[in-house]
Amino acid sequence: MTDATSTSTSAFIEAFFTLHHGLPRQAPGSDASTRHLLSLCGPLPKRPRVLDLGCGPGRSALLLAAEAGADGAEVTAVDLHDPFLEELRAEARARGLADRVRTVRADMGALPDDEFPDGSFDLVWAEGSAYTIGFDTALARWRRLLAPGGTIVLTECEWTVAEPSPGARAFWDAQCPLRSTAGNLAAAQSAGYRVLGVHHLPDSDWAEYYGPLAERVRTGSGAGSPAMEAALAATREELDVRARHGHEYGYTGYVLRPVIAGNGGAWPARPETAADAVAVRAVNLAAFETPLEADLVDALRADDAWLPGLSYVAEGPDGSVVAHALLTACEVDGVRALALAPVAVDPALQRSGAGSAVVRALLSAAREQGESLVLVLGHPEYYPRFGFVPASRFGIRAPFEVPDEAMMALVLDGSVPVPAGTIGYPAPFGV
């Protein structure tokens, strides 16, 4: 890049920020959406440590400082634009929150380790800002910042229709290519996150951002500044695209928590061997009221759907088999996937962690073997701990009637398109 181009780009960015100074928001959002996303995080420490990245003038940072946790939060607010940080400091003083909000000028995509050490925040927050470094990059780089049990909340612009129009796609492809909700869910899962909640921002959240901005543009003038004229023109184009194509895209909030794989602690897990077949059958017979699951395992072992290395057992302290989990090949509209079934634990050791240990080890093995999608029909309060979400979010459905929340999916590789359609199980399942 030449010096002239660099100067022109720098002048445009400065003009863009100047155009936005004093506006209440720098992206679609509302206090109501911030509060709703906060509610999806679940219980927080009494005074959580919050990192607000790309905070702008700090609308979210101020709300979190006042309302997150029983006593409000200690918020570290990060942005690269000093005037926004000054606006935030002034408003924090006005609201009596100056002791709870610390501003830092830094690049949210390259936070220094010495100032932002690993495990130092209970909540990482990014409304309308993650797109500047990319959704996937944000999840990868910010994970280290979370304390055990910590949560990431971010909002992302995405397509809301299956086939965006050429006009909408031409605009967004040049800005930051968008994905669908299913695409972002897949990316979050494959990055090792459990999805705690998803919130589609209402149109009123766009009005909170675009209303004041449109008025600023209507009354604004370049005043002979090429950079400001360019900033005004770019903003008018963005507003026009929203007016013509706003039904094709929207903002969605994601509440995510890393899945802790662990090693099973007292329950080491490994692939089954031929010598384990009798013990695997015994565990399945003990775990279920009928022999159907034990018979299913035996039938699958003789079927083409059986996948070497994807039948796992967990061992007790004496080396005996105490839990079993199985993945076999299935299809979604003709595209390969895996079915997780059955999962069995010795009744005397249920709720001991043995089941979680064997499932986590099995899913890790599937990921290492290059598998991309796992489906399970099971308890909706159990399987989300591994990252599963309702399969309907991807357009996947069971071939029989089942509660929506019980049919779940886990994406292991976000680079592989997630198929939509009806699940086809191997013959031993009898469906």
Phi, psi and chi 1 to 4 in degrees:
 res  aa     phi    psi   chi1   chi2   chi3   chi4
   1 MET       -  132.9 -178.0  177.7  -70.9      -
   2 THR   -76.3  163.3   65.5      -      -      -
   3 ASP   -61.0  -38.3  -71.2  -16.7      -      -
   4 ALA   -64.3  -42.2      -      -      -      -
   5 THR   -65.4  -41.1  -57.5      -      -      -
   6 SER   -61.5  -42.9  -61.8      -      -      -
   7 THR   -63.9  -42.1  -58.9      -      -      -
   8 SER   -62.8  -44.1  175.2      -      -      -
   9 THR   -63.9  -43.9  -59.4      -      -      -
  10 SER   -61.7  -40.8  176.5      -      -      -
  11 ALA   -66.2  -38.8      -      -      -      -
  12 PHE   -63.9  -45.4  173.3   81.9      -      -
  13 ILE   -60.9  -43.3  -67.0  173.0      -      -
  14 GLU   -63.7  -40.1 -173.4   60.9   32.1      -
  15 ALA   -65.9  -39.2      -      -      -      -
  16 PHE   -60.1  -46.6  179.2   85.0      -      -
  17 PHE   -64.5  -40.5  -79.5  130.7      -      -
  18 THR   -59.6  -39.7  -61.6      -      -      -
  19 LEU   -61.8  -29.5 -176.7   61.5      -      -
  20 HIS   -95.5   -6.8  -75.4   70.9      -      -
  21 HIS   -59.1  137.1  -75.0  168.0      -      -
  22 GLY    82.9   -5.4      -      -      -      -
  23 LEU   -78.7  146.5  -63.1  179.6      -      -
  24 PRO   -67.8  -27.3   21.8  -32.6      -      -
  25 ARG  -139.4  153.0  -68.2 -168.7  173.3  -85.2
  26 GLN  -112.0    8.4  -57.9  -56.4  -44.8      -
  27 ALA  -164.8  161.5      -      -      -      -
  28 PRO   -55.8  140.3  -26.6   36.5      -      -
  29 GLY   165.3  177.5      -      -      -      -
  30 SER  -162.6  161.4   64.6      -      -      -
  31 ASP   -60.1  -36.3  -71.3   -8.6      -      -
  32 ALA   -63.7  -41.4      -      -      -      -
  33 SER   -69.6  -38.6  -76.5      -      -      -
  34 THR   -60.1  -44.8  -60.8      -      -      -
  35 ARG   -64.3  -39.4  -71.1 -170.9  176.0   99.9
  36 HIS   -66.0  -44.4 -177.8   67.2      -      -
  37 LEU   -61.4  -38.8  -69.7  167.7      -      -
  38 LEU   -62.6  -39.3 -177.7   61.1      -      -
  39 SER   -65.6  -27.9   73.9      -      -      -
  40 LEU   -75.8  -11.5  -64.8  174.4      -      -
  41 CYS   -74.4  -17.8  -64.4      -      -      -
  42 GLY    79.1 -169.2      -      -      -      -
  43 PRO   -60.0  138.4  -22.0   33.4      -      -
  44 LEU  -118.8  162.2  -65.8  170.3      -      -
  45 PRO   -56.9  161.1  -25.0   34.7      -      -
  46 LYS   -55.2  -40.7 -171.4  174.3 -177.5 -179.5
  47 ARG  -134.3   84.5 -169.9  155.0 -173.0  173.1
  48 PRO   -68.1  153.4   26.0  -34.9      -      -
  49 ARG   -93.0  116.8  -59.8  160.8  -63.2  167.8
  50 VAL  -116.4  136.6  176.6      -      -      -
  51 LEU  -115.2  114.3  177.7   61.8      -      -
  52 ASP  -101.9  111.0 -173.1    0.9      -      -
  53 LEU  -101.0  131.2  -65.8  169.0      -      -
  54 GLY    66.4   48.0      -      -      -      -
  55 CYS   -70.5  -20.5   64.6      -      -      -
  56 GLY    58.4 -142.2      -      -      -      -
  57 PRO   -75.0   -0.8   26.5  -33.6      -      -
  58 GLY    91.3   27.3      -      -      -      -
  59 ARG   -59.0  -46.2 -172.4   70.2  172.0  -97.8
  60 SER   -70.2  -40.4  -62.2      -      -      -
  61 ALA   -58.7  -41.0      -      -      -      -
  62 LEU   -67.2  -42.3  -66.8  165.2      -      -
  63 LEU   -64.5  -43.3 -172.7  149.8      -      -
  64 LEU   -64.7  -39.1  -65.6  168.1      -      -
  65 ALA   -61.5  -34.2      -      -      -      -
  66 ALA   -85.6  -31.5      -      -      -      -
  67 GLU  -122.6  -17.2  -60.4 -177.1   19.1      -
  68 ALA   -77.0  127.0      -      -      -      -
  69 GLY    81.1  165.6      -      -      -      -
  70 ALA   -63.9  -31.6      -      -      -      -
  71 ASP  -114.8   21.9  -67.7  -19.8      -      -
  72 GLY    78.3  174.8      -      -      -      -
  73 ALA  -115.4  159.8      -      -      -      -
  74 GLU   -95.6  110.5  -63.4  176.3    0.4      -
  75 VAL  -107.0  128.1  177.7      -      -      -
  76 THR  -103.7  116.0  -60.2      -      -      -
  77 ALA  -107.1  124.4      -      -      -      -
  78 VAL  -116.9  132.9  172.8      -      -      -
  79 ASP  -157.2  160.4 -154.3  -78.9      -      -
  80 LEU   -92.8  -10.7  -87.6  172.6      -      -
  81 HIS  -103.9  108.7 -166.6   53.1      -      -
  82 ASP   -56.0  -43.0  -80.8  -34.9      -      -
  83 PRO   -58.8  -35.5  -28.3   37.4      -      -
  84 PHE   -64.3  -42.5  -76.2  158.3      -      -
  85 LEU   -64.9  -35.9  -63.9  176.4      -      -
  86 GLU   -67.1  -40.7  179.2   50.9   43.8      -
  87 GLU   -57.6  -43.2  -73.5 -177.4   45.5      -
  88 LEU   -65.1  -44.4  172.0   52.6      -      -
  89 ARG   -61.6  -41.3  -72.1 -169.3  -68.4  -92.0
  90 ALA   -64.4  -43.6      -      -      -      -
  91 GLU   -69.6  -35.6 -171.8   61.6   24.9      -
  92 ALA   -62.5  -41.6      -      -      -      -
  93 ARG   -62.9  -42.3  -70.7 -168.1  -64.7  -90.7
  94 ALA   -64.2  -30.9      -      -      -      -
  95 ARG   -94.5    2.6  -61.5 -170.0 -172.3 -170.0
  96 GLY    73.0   27.6      -      -      -      -
  97 LEU  -114.1   13.3  -63.3  171.3      -      -
  98 ALA   -59.9  -30.3      -      -      -      -
  99 ASP   -80.1   -7.6   61.3  -29.4      -      -
 100 ARG  -108.0   -9.6  -60.7 -172.4 -171.7  179.7
 101 VAL  -121.3  120.0  177.4      -      -      -
 102 ARG  -115.2  126.5  179.3  174.3   72.3   98.0
 103 THR   -99.6  142.1   60.9      -      -      -
 104 VAL  -136.5  127.5  178.5      -      -      -
 105 ARG   -85.9  111.8 -174.6 -178.5 -175.1  -82.2
 106 ALA  -159.6  161.1      -      -      -      -
 107 ASP   -86.1  116.4 -179.3   -8.4      -      -
 108 MET   -67.1  -14.9   67.1  178.9 -177.0      -
 109 GLY   -88.9   -7.3      -      -      -      -
 110 ALA  -147.0   61.8      -      -      -      -
 111 LEU   -72.0  129.8  -61.9  170.7      -      -
 112 PRO   -68.3  136.0   22.3  -31.8      -      -
 113 ASP   -61.5  -33.8  -67.3  -10.1      -      -
 114 ASP   -70.8  -32.2   56.5  -15.1      -      -
 115 GLU   -92.5  -22.3 -167.8  166.1    3.5      -
 116 PHE  -129.5   74.6  -62.1   89.8      -      -
 117 PRO   -70.3  160.5   23.3  -32.0      -      -
 118 ASP   -58.5  142.8  -67.3   -0.7      -      -
 119 GLY    68.3   25.8      -      -      -      -
 120 SER  -100.0    1.4   52.4      -      -      -
 121 PHE  -135.6  142.1  -65.0   97.2      -      -
 122 ASP   -84.4  -24.0  -56.9  -61.8      -      -
 123 LEU  -146.7  123.8 -171.7   59.0      -      -
 124 VAL  -108.7  126.3  172.3      -      -      -
 125 TRP  -123.7  136.3 -159.8  -85.5      -      -
 126 ALA  -152.6   90.3      -      -      -      -
 127 GLU   -90.3  117.7  -75.7 -166.9   55.9      -
 128 GLY    69.7   19.1      -      -      -      -
 129 SER  -126.1  -21.9   59.2      -      -      -
 130 ALA   -61.7  -26.2      -      -      -      -
 131 TYR   -59.6  -24.0   77.5   94.2      -      -
 132 THR   -67.2  -24.6   60.7      -      -      -
 133 ILE  -115.2  -10.2   63.5  171.6      -      -
 134 GLY   101.9  138.3      -      -      -      -
 135 PHE   -54.6  -50.1 -173.3   85.4      -      -
 136 ASP   -65.8  -42.0  -62.3   -6.7      -      -
 137 THR   -63.3  -42.0  -60.2      -      -      -
 138 ALA   -59.6  -46.4      -      -      -      -
 139 LEU   -64.0  -36.4  -65.4 -175.8      -      -
 140 ALA   -72.2  -43.7      -      -      -      -
 141 ARG   -81.1  -28.8  -66.4 -174.9 -177.5  175.7
 142 TRP   -90.1  -14.5  -62.6  -14.8      -      -
 143 ARG   -57.1  -40.4 -178.8  178.7 -177.2  135.4
 144 ARG   -61.9  -21.8   70.3  168.6 -174.7   84.1
 145 LEU   -76.0  -17.4  -59.5  166.2      -      -
 146 LEU   -80.7  134.4  -68.1  172.6      -      -
 147 ALA   -71.2  161.8      -      -      -      -
 148 PRO   -52.1  130.3  -28.8   37.2      -      -
 149 GLY    81.2    5.1      -      -      -      -
 150 GLY   -73.2  165.8      -      -      -      -
 151 THR  -133.9  143.2  -57.2      -      -      -
 152 ILE  -108.6  132.9  -73.1 -178.9      -      -
 153 VAL  -122.9  126.3  176.3      -      -      -
 154 LEU  -147.9  153.9   69.9  169.1      -      -
 155 THR  -113.6  147.1   62.5      -      -      -
 156 GLU  -142.6  137.9 -178.5   78.4   -7.4      -
 157 CYS   -78.4  136.7 -166.1      -      -      -
 158 GLU  -153.5  161.2   55.3 -170.4   30.3      -
 159 TRP   -69.3  142.8  -63.6  120.7      -      -
 160 THR  -115.0    3.6   56.4      -      -      -
 161 VAL  -126.4  154.8  -66.2      -      -      -
 162 ALA   -70.0  -35.3      -      -      -      -
 163 GLU  -128.3   89.6  -64.1  -65.9  -24.5      -
 164 PRO   -61.2  149.0  -19.8   31.5      -      -
 165 SER   -69.8  157.1   65.0      -      -      -
 166 PRO   -56.8  -36.4  -26.6   35.9      -      -
 167 GLY   -65.2  -44.9      -      -      -      -
 168 ALA   -67.0  -42.4      -      -      -      -
 169 ARG   -66.9  -38.1 -172.1  172.5  -73.3  -77.3
 170 ALA   -61.4  -39.7      -      -      -      -
 171 PHE   -68.0  -50.7  174.7   79.6      -      -
 172 TRP   -75.9  -31.9  -78.9  108.8      -      -
 173 ASP   -61.7  -31.1  -77.2   -5.1      -      -
 174 ALA   -79.6  -22.0      -      -      -      -
 175 GLN   -91.4  -66.9  -54.4  -66.2  -37.5      -
 176 CYS  -160.1  107.5   54.3      -      -      -
 177 PRO   -51.9  132.8  -26.7   35.9      -      -
 178 LEU   -96.1  155.8  -53.6 -174.9      -      -
 179 ARG  -118.0  175.5  -69.6 -169.2  -67.0 -140.9
 180 SER   -87.8  171.5   63.5      -      -      -
 181 THR   -57.5  -42.9  -61.0      -      -      -
 182 ALA   -60.2  -39.8      -      -      -      -
 183 GLY   -65.1  -40.5      -      -      -      -
 184 ASN   -73.8  -34.9  -75.7  -36.6      -      -
 185 LEU   -61.9  -43.0  -79.0  170.7      -      -
 186 ALA   -62.5  -41.1      -      -      -      -
 187 ALA   -64.5  -41.0      -      -      -      -
 188 ALA   -65.3  -43.9      -      -      -      -
 189 GLN   -64.7  -45.4  -72.1 -177.0  -40.3      -
 190 SER   -69.1  -20.8   64.4      -      -      -
 191 ALA   -81.3   -1.9      -      -      -      -
 192 GLY    91.7   31.2      -      -      -      -
 193 TYR  -112.9  144.6  -74.5   88.3      -      -
 194 ARG   -90.6  134.0  172.2 -174.0  175.2 -172.3
 195 VAL   -89.8  109.2 -178.8      -      -      -
 196 LEU   -82.7  -28.3  -59.4 -176.5      -      -
 197 GLY  -172.3  155.1      -      -      -      -
 198 VAL  -133.2  134.6  175.9      -      -      -
 199 HIS  -134.7  117.4  172.6   58.6      -      -
 200 HIS   -85.1  117.6  -61.4  -70.8      -      -
 201 LEU   -67.3  134.8  -85.6   60.2      -      -
 202 PRO   -73.2  165.8   27.7  -35.1      -      -
 203 ASP   -58.4  -30.4  -73.2  -16.1      -      -
 204 SER   -62.4  -26.4   57.1      -      -      -
 205 ASP   -69.8  -32.5  -78.0   15.4      -      -
 206 TRP   -69.1  -37.8  -73.6   81.5      -      -
 207 ALA   -64.5  -34.1      -      -      -      -
 208 GLU   -63.9  -31.0  -77.1 -147.7   22.3      -
 209 TYR   -87.8  -52.0  170.5   47.3      -      -
 210 TYR   -75.7  -26.7  -84.1  155.5      -      -
 211 GLY   -57.9  -61.0      -      -      -      -
 212 PRO   -62.2  -35.2  -23.9   34.9      -      -
 213 LEU   -67.2  -42.2  178.9   59.9      -      -
 214 ALA   -61.5  -39.1      -      -      -      -
 215 GLU   -65.8  -39.7 -179.8   62.4   20.1      -
 216 ARG   -62.0  -43.1  177.9   72.7   56.9   84.6
 217 VAL   -67.8  -39.6  169.2      -      -      -
 218 ARG   -60.9  -37.5 -173.2 -176.2   68.9   81.0
 219 THR   -98.0   -3.1   58.9      -      -      -
 220 GLY   -80.8  160.5      -      -      -      -
 221 SER  -143.7  142.6  168.9      -      -      -
 222 GLY   -71.4  -19.3      -      -      -      -
 223 ALA    48.8   41.7      -      -      -      -
 224 GLY    79.5    3.5      -      -      -      -
 225 SER   -95.7  114.1  165.3      -      -      -
 226 PRO   -58.6  -37.2  -24.0   34.4      -      -
 227 ALA   -65.0  -43.6      -      -      -      -
 228 MET   -68.5  -37.6 -178.8   54.9   73.9      -
 229 GLU   -60.5  -40.3  -72.7  -70.5    0.1      -
 230 ALA   -66.9  -40.4      -      -      -      -
 231 ALA   -64.6  -41.8      -      -      -      -
 232 LEU   -64.1  -42.3  -74.6  165.5      -      -
 233 ALA   -64.5  -42.4      -      -      -      -
 234 ALA   -63.9  -39.2      -      -      -      -
 235 THR   -70.0  -39.3  -54.9      -      -      -
 236 ARG   -61.1  -39.7  -69.6 -170.1 -173.4  102.0
 237 GLU   -63.1  -43.6 -179.9 -173.0   14.3      -
 238 GLU   -61.5  -43.3 -178.8  179.2  -17.0      -
 239 LEU   -65.0  -38.5  -67.7  168.1      -      -
 240 ASP   -67.3  -40.9 -179.4   60.8      -      -
 241 VAL   -62.4  -40.4  169.0      -      -      -
 242 ARG   -63.6  -41.9 -178.9   64.7 -173.8  174.5
 243 ALA   -63.6  -37.5      -      -      -      -
 244 ARG   -88.6  -30.9  -70.1 -174.7  -71.4  113.6
 245 HIS  -127.4   14.3  -59.1  -71.6      -      -
 246 GLY   -59.5  -24.7      -      -      -      -
 247 HIS   -73.4   -7.7   63.0  -73.4      -      -
 248 GLU   -96.8  -11.5  -60.5 -179.8   55.1      -
 249 TYR  -148.1  160.6   59.1   91.3      -      -
 250 GLY  -163.3  175.2      -      -      -      -
 251 TYR  -100.6  141.9 -106.3   89.9      -      -
 252 THR  -131.5  136.8  -61.6      -      -      -
 253 GLY   -97.2  138.9      -      -      -      -
 254 TYR  -121.3  133.1  -67.2   88.8      -      -
 255 VAL  -113.8  114.7 -177.6      -      -      -
 256 LEU  -129.5  143.7  -50.9  170.9      -      -
 257 ARG  -135.2  132.6 -178.1  169.4  -63.9  156.9
 258 PRO   -58.4  138.5  -24.3   34.5      -      -
 259 VAL   -79.2  125.5  174.3      -      -      -
 260 ILE   -90.3  109.7  -52.9  -59.7      -      -
 261 ALA   -71.2  -53.1      -      -      -      -
 262 GLY    67.1  178.4      -      -      -      -
 263 ASN  -118.1   12.4   62.0    6.2      -      -
 264 GLY    88.3   -8.2      -      -      -      -
 265 GLY    58.2 -113.0      -      -      -      -
 266 ALA   -77.4   -0.5      -      -      -      -
 267 TRP  -123.2   73.4  -48.6  110.3      -      -
 268 PRO   -61.2  137.5   21.0  -32.1      -      -
 269 ALA  -117.4  149.8      -      -      -      -
 270 ARG  -156.0  163.9   58.0  170.5  176.2   79.2
 271 PRO   -64.0  144.8  -18.9   31.0      -      -
 272 GLU   -69.0  154.9   73.1  159.8   49.9      -
 273 THR  -115.0  170.9   67.0      -      -      -
 274 ALA   -57.9  -32.0      -      -      -      -
 275 ALA   -70.5  -13.5      -      -      -      -
 276 ASP   -89.3   -6.4  -64.8  -42.4      -      -
 277 ALA   -57.2  -43.3      -      -      -      -
 278 VAL   -66.5  -41.9  172.7      -      -      -
 279 ALA   -68.2  -36.6      -      -      -      -
 280 VAL   -63.2  -44.0  165.9      -      -      -
 281 ARG   -63.0  -40.2 -179.8  171.3  177.9   84.1
 282 ALA   -63.4  -41.4      -      -      -      -
 283 VAL   -64.2  -42.5  165.7      -      -      -
 284 ASN   -67.6  -36.8  -82.0  -83.2      -      -
 285 LEU   -64.9  -38.2  -74.2  171.0      -      -
 286 ALA   -74.0  -32.8      -      -      -      -
 287 ALA   -78.9  -25.5      -      -      -      -
 288 PHE  -119.1  158.4  -61.8  101.0      -      -
 289 GLU   -74.5  -24.2  -65.2  180.0   -5.3      -
 290 THR  -125.5  167.0   73.8      -      -      -
 291 PRO   -81.4    8.5   29.2  -35.8      -      -
 292 LEU   -59.7  -43.8  -69.9  176.3      -      -
 293 GLU   -69.0  -41.0  -76.8   76.8    9.2      -
 294 ALA   -62.2  -41.5      -      -      -      -
 295 ASP   -66.7  -36.1  -68.6  -15.8      -      -
 296 LEU   -62.0  -43.3  173.6   62.0      -      -
 297 VAL   -60.7  -44.9  173.6      -      -      -
 298 ASP   -63.0  -40.4  -69.5  -18.7      -      -
 299 ALA   -68.5  -40.0      -      -      -      -
 300 LEU   -66.4  -33.3  -74.6  167.9      -      -
 301 ARG   -61.4  -26.5 -146.7 -179.5 -107.1  115.3
 302 ALA   -99.1    5.0      -      -      -      -
 303 ASP  -103.9  157.9 -168.0   85.0      -      -
 304 ASP   -63.9  -17.4  -70.7  -17.5      -      -
 305 ALA   -74.4  -14.7      -      -      -      -
 306 TRP   -65.9  134.8 -175.9  -93.9      -      -
 307 LEU  -119.8  114.0  -59.7  170.9      -      -
 308 PRO   -54.8  134.9  -25.1   34.5      -      -
 309 GLY    86.5    0.7      -      -      -      -
 310 LEU  -119.6   28.6  -67.6 -176.7      -      -
 311 SER  -119.4  115.7  177.2      -      -      -
 312 TYR  -117.7  149.1  -99.8   60.6      -      -
 313 VAL  -125.5  152.3  -63.2      -      -      -
 314 ALA  -109.5  142.0      -      -      -      -
 315 GLU  -105.6  144.5  -64.3  179.4  -21.0      -
 316 GLY   -80.9  176.2      -      -      -      -
 317 PRO   -55.4  -27.6  -25.0   34.8      -      -
 318 ASP   -92.7    6.2   60.5   -3.8      -      -
 319 GLY    87.5   -0.7      -      -      -      -
 320 SER   -77.2  156.2   62.2      -      -      -
 321 VAL   -78.5  120.7  172.1      -      -      -
 322 VAL  -116.2  -11.1  -61.7      -      -      -
 323 ALA  -155.4  155.3      -      -      -      -
 324 HIS  -146.1  142.2  171.9 -112.2      -      -
 325 ALA  -143.0  143.2      -      -      -      -
 326 LEU  -133.1  134.9  176.0   62.5      -      -
 327 LEU  -116.4  129.6  -73.7  168.8      -      -
 328 THR  -131.6  163.4   49.9      -      -      -
 329 ALA   -74.1  137.9      -      -      -      -
 330 CYS  -139.1 -169.5   65.8      -      -      -
 331 GLU  -138.9  153.6  -65.1 -178.5  -15.4      -
 332 VAL  -124.3  107.1  176.3      -      -      -
 333 ASP    53.2   40.5 -160.7   26.9      -      -
 334 GLY    87.4   -4.5      -      -      -      -
 335 VAL  -100.8  135.9  179.4      -      -      -
 336 ARG   -61.9  139.6  178.2 -175.1  167.5  108.2
 337 ALA  -148.0 -178.5      -      -      -      -
 338 LEU  -121.4  144.3  -60.4 -177.2      -      -
 339 ALA  -107.5  127.2      -      -      -      -
 340 LEU   -93.3  106.0  173.6   57.9      -      -
 341 ALA   178.7  136.9      -      -      -      -
 342 PRO   -87.6  172.7   31.6  -33.8      -      -
 343 VAL  -122.2  120.9  175.1      -      -      -
 344 ALA  -130.7  140.4      -      -      -      -
 345 VAL  -133.8  138.1 -178.8      -      -      -
 346 ASP   -49.6  124.2 -175.8  -35.3      -      -
 347 PRO   -52.4  -32.6  -26.8   35.0      -      -
 348 ALA   -70.4  -15.0      -      -      -      -
 349 LEU  -119.0   11.7  -64.2  172.2      -      -
 350 GLN   -65.5  146.1  -69.9  178.0    0.8      -
 351 ARG    67.1   21.4  -66.1 -176.3  174.5   84.0
 352 SER  -100.4  -10.3   67.7      -      -      -
 353 GLY   101.6   -8.4      -      -      -      -
 354 ALA   -64.7  -41.9      -      -      -      -
 355 GLY   -64.5  -45.1      -      -      -      -
 356 SER   -62.2  -38.5  -67.8      -      -      -
 357 ALA   -62.5  -44.3      -      -      -      -
 358 VAL   -72.9  -35.3   74.1      -      -      -
 359 VAL   -67.1  -45.6  170.1      -      -      -
 360 ARG   -62.3  -42.0  -73.8 -176.9  172.9  127.0
 361 ALA   -64.4  -40.2      -      -      -      -
 362 LEU   -65.8  -44.7  178.5   60.7      -      -
 363 LEU   -63.7  -37.7  -66.0  173.8      -      -
 364 SER   -63.9  -40.3  178.7      -      -      -
 365 ALA   -64.8  -39.9      -      -      -      -
 366 ALA   -64.2  -41.0      -      -      -      -
 367 ARG   -62.9  -42.8 -177.8  179.3  -77.9  109.6
 368 GLU   -66.6  -27.0  -69.7  174.0    3.2      -
 369 GLN   -83.4    0.1  -70.7 -168.8   21.9      -
 370 GLY    90.0   11.3      -      -      -      -
 371 GLU   -72.6  154.5  -58.5  -68.8  -12.0      -
 372 SER  -119.6  -22.5   60.1      -      -      -
 373 LEU  -145.2  132.1  177.5   65.0      -      -
 374 VAL  -123.4  137.6  178.3      -      -      -
 375 LEU  -120.6  144.4  -55.7  165.8      -      -
 376 VAL  -146.1  140.1   66.8      -      -      -
 377 LEU  -105.0  110.3  174.9   61.4      -      -
 378 GLY  -165.9 -166.4      -      -      -      -
 379 HIS   -73.1  123.0 -158.1  -65.2      -      -
 380 PRO   -70.0   -7.6   24.1  -33.4      -      -
 381 GLU   -99.6   -3.9  -67.0 -175.4    5.7      -
 382 TYR  -104.6  -52.9  179.9   72.6      -      -
 383 TYR   -72.0  -24.2  -72.2   98.4      -      -
 384 PRO   -58.7  -22.0  -31.2   39.5      -      -
 385 ARG   -62.7  -21.0   71.9 -176.0   63.2 -177.0
 386 PHE   -95.2   -2.0  -51.4  109.1      -      -
 387 GLY   108.9   -2.8      -      -      -      -
 388 PHE   -67.6  144.2  -75.4   90.6      -      -
 389 VAL  -131.4  164.7  -61.6      -      -      -
 390 PRO   -53.4  130.5  -29.5   37.3      -      -
 391 ALA   -64.4  -23.9      -      -      -      -
 392 SER   -61.3  -22.9   59.9      -      -      -
 393 ARG   -65.1  -20.2  -67.1 -175.6  179.6  176.6
 394 PHE  -103.4    3.8  -59.8  105.2      -      -
 395 GLY    78.3   23.4      -      -      -      -
 396 ILE  -101.9  135.6  -61.9  171.3      -      -
 397 ARG  -135.8  154.5   57.0 -171.3  175.5  -84.6
 398 ALA   -77.3  157.7      -      -      -      -
 399 PRO   -81.5   11.3   30.2  -35.2      -      -
 400 PHE  -147.7  166.9   40.9   78.1      -      -
 401 GLU   -68.9  129.4  -71.7  -63.8  -38.2      -
 402 VAL  -156.5  144.8   61.4      -      -      -
 403 PRO   -56.9  136.8  -25.2   34.8      -      -
 404 ASP   -54.2  -42.2 -178.8   73.5      -      -
 405 GLU   -72.7  -13.9   65.6  -85.3   11.7      -
 406 ALA   -88.5  -22.1      -      -      -      -
 407 MET   -94.5  111.3 -170.8   74.6 -111.6      -
 408 MET  -123.4  159.0  -69.0  168.0  -84.1      -
 409 ALA  -135.0  148.9      -      -      -      -
 410 LEU  -133.6  121.6  171.7   64.9      -      -
 411 VAL   -89.1  124.4  174.2      -      -      -
 412 LEU   -95.1  -26.2  -59.8  178.3      -      -
 413 ASP  -135.0  104.3 -176.0   -7.8      -      -
 414 GLY   -70.3  -11.1      -      -      -      -
 415 SER   -80.5  -11.4   68.8      -      -      -
 416 VAL   -98.7  126.7  178.3      -      -      -
 417 PRO   -56.3  137.9  -24.2   34.5      -      -
 418 VAL   -85.6  121.1 -179.8      -      -      -
 419 PRO   -72.7  151.1   28.7  -35.1      -      -
 420 ALA  -113.7  151.0      -      -      -      -
 421 GLY   138.3 -161.4      -      -      -      -
 422 THR   -94.5  138.5  -58.0      -      -      -
 423 ILE   -73.4  135.2  -58.0  167.7      -      -
 424 GLY  -112.0  112.8      -      -      -      -
 425 TYR   -88.9  153.2  -72.4   98.2      -      -
 426 PRO   -64.8  159.5   18.7  -28.9      -      -
 427 ALA   -54.3  -37.7      -      -      -      -
 428 PRO   -59.4  -20.2  -29.9   38.2      -      -
 429 PHE   -72.5  -20.5  -80.9   87.6      -      -
 430 GLY    73.0   24.9      -      -      -      -
 431 VAL  -126.0      -  -66.4      -      -      -
